[in-house]
């Protein structure tokens, strides 16, 4: 109420004097993980610390408001607008540093939407709505960033509402619109049959909206709290497929399934994995769960416990996207894992870039010395592939071999014995 009252007053001032002001809608990224990992009391400590930091910025000392949960609105009144760019930079700087909670440093970033008034509107509710739309755009674009409102974003917001409705309908309707694709994983050290299995990847072909990119619908699924049931569906389908391959001529094929942060933090995630193994009959050693390195940064002890319990089931763990974010060689030692997947950003210039070559060579030698496999993602050219031949790299993925494909297409190309058996049965 205080925010809306003050915003109305500043809008009137700006219109009267021919000035302008701004509204910043700020949402903390993955704040739920702080609450879940450390406890709500530490989440409250963090919210207070952020509030005090915002109030120390000149120009907005008395115009910061907590809207609820982990959302804040900051008004840049007309008299402070000349400091607008400085205010933005000072807010960003707050979130570039770690917060000291429970005797350790934790990172918490933010996504922010920005609207100007009266340029983008002169109605309190309209401006807050537009700033919220811009904030979601920042979230969708990868979090930890600032997005400015535009009519183009508004159009995409309407598209998001359509996508939200259709996604809810699709999950209620037995996940029929979702399909698991498989990208082959190639063992370049193996002769004869180099394919060792596949990574399972979710795709959504909506009856109403058509094919929707994972980069669009996966953040929305996380935002709506639907990533858990969708992720559990992918896990179940991938295990069923792999069990079929194992029983029909490919006993060593493995399937990799990605686990999001939200999935991994489910209190019953170990039970979910265990029941899926029992339900589908897959050998645990033929299931590899991929987790991103960033999962471990905020609560290493909890991650070690969860992943350790999953590994006790006989399931393999792969550390995905290694080399990005808060990379640390220490994570290789601390996290219980079986495979290191080097991020594809190190592959783009692999044929020419000495640093990328040295990095992959170093990680492959380290992995070999501690009994861990290494997989390099994103191989698209023969030149990139040739560079890896002389290293201790075992596993490779990328368009050079194949794109993700439907299950029947994967089986036709990489499981000929299974296809032959199906043909015989049909006869």
Secondary structure, DSSP 4 states (H G I P E B T S, - for coil): -HHHHHHHHHHHHHHHHT--EEEEEEEETTHHHHHHHH-HHHHHHHHHHHHHHHHTSTT-TT-EEEEETTEEEEEE-GGGGGGHHHHHHHHHHHTTS-EEETTEEE---EEEEEEEETTT-S-HHHHHHHHHHHHHHHHHTTSSSEEE--HHHHHHHHHHHHHHHHHHHHHHTTTTTEEEEEEEEEETT-SS--EEEEEEEEEEEETTTEEE-HHHHHHHHHHHT-HHHHHHHHHHHHHHHHHHHHHTT-TT-EEEEE--HHHHT-TTHHHHHHHHHHHH---GGGEEEEEEGGGGTS-HHHHHHHHHHHHHTT-EEEEEEETSSS--HHHHHHS--SEEEE-GGGTTTTTT-HHHHHHHHHHHHHHHHTT-EEEE----SHHHHHHHHTTT--EE-STTT---EEHHHHHHHH-HHHHHHHHHHH-
